[in-house]
Amino acid sequence: MSRWIRLFWSVALWPTLLLALVSCAPLPQTPDKPAQTLPRMTWPTGDRYIIDRSRSEFRVELTAEGPLARFGHPHVIGTQTITGQVVVPPRWQQTAFEITFKVDDLVVDPPRWRAEAGLEPDIPQDDIDATETNMRSPAQLDANAHPRVQLQSHALTGTRHEPKISVDVAIAGQVSQQALPMKVHWGDGELIISGQTTWRLTELGIEPFSVFGGGLRVGDEIRLSVRLYAVAGSDQSTSD
């Protein structure tokens, strides 16, 4: 049971004493909630761009908090296997997009990602393997019941090059609306869409994992970074 400390929402505890204590801690309980899904997207008429899987990327940084936070470490989790599309009508404010990635395609703590986040690049492989396994468990993202994470545009404001996007997010059977400020480079037959922001796990419908009565816990605030390349073409993503 001590491997639960390496959960997707958890941190690795190095001291032997703390590991022993965690092995006696009860597993976190997941409250019963009715599963929610996003409505089918209604696409405007316009130029269609397909997400380029080979270059697009979605990352999340998690931190440790609490009086015992020094015994944990942050994680960088994400994926480079993203599908989706963007449709840009003549009035750009009506632009719509949807991106999807599989929970099973999420990876934990690649050394390059950790280094780019200013973190120690290498952590034990056993910790990474356990985190990848447990983050897909029913107590966390429940990959079997909810295999995909989806983001759909809800509304766009701001400017054409720096839109402020309201997105509907479906993750682990919960749907919420989040803000996603982005920058857009409008190239010849290509869009480059990038942005960084912070979200809260509780606002996504996820209770941050904690032990020792909250003495060591995952920070509710997560740092999100997205970089998407979309190329002009016909719809090839919705069938995946």
Buried (B, 14 or more C-beta within 10 A) or exposed (E): EBBBBBBBBBBBBEEEEBBEBBEEBEEBEBEEEEEBEBEEBEBEEBBBBBBBBEBBBBBBBBBBBBEBBEBBBBBBBBBBBBBBBBBBBEEBEBBBBBBBBBBBBBBBBBEEBBEEBEBEEEBEEEBBEBBBBBBBBEBBBBBEEBEBBBBBBBBBEEEEEEBBBBBBBBBBBBBBEBEBEBBBEEEEEEBBBBBBBEBBBEBBBBBBBBBBEEBBBBBBBBBBBBBBBBBBBEEEBEEE
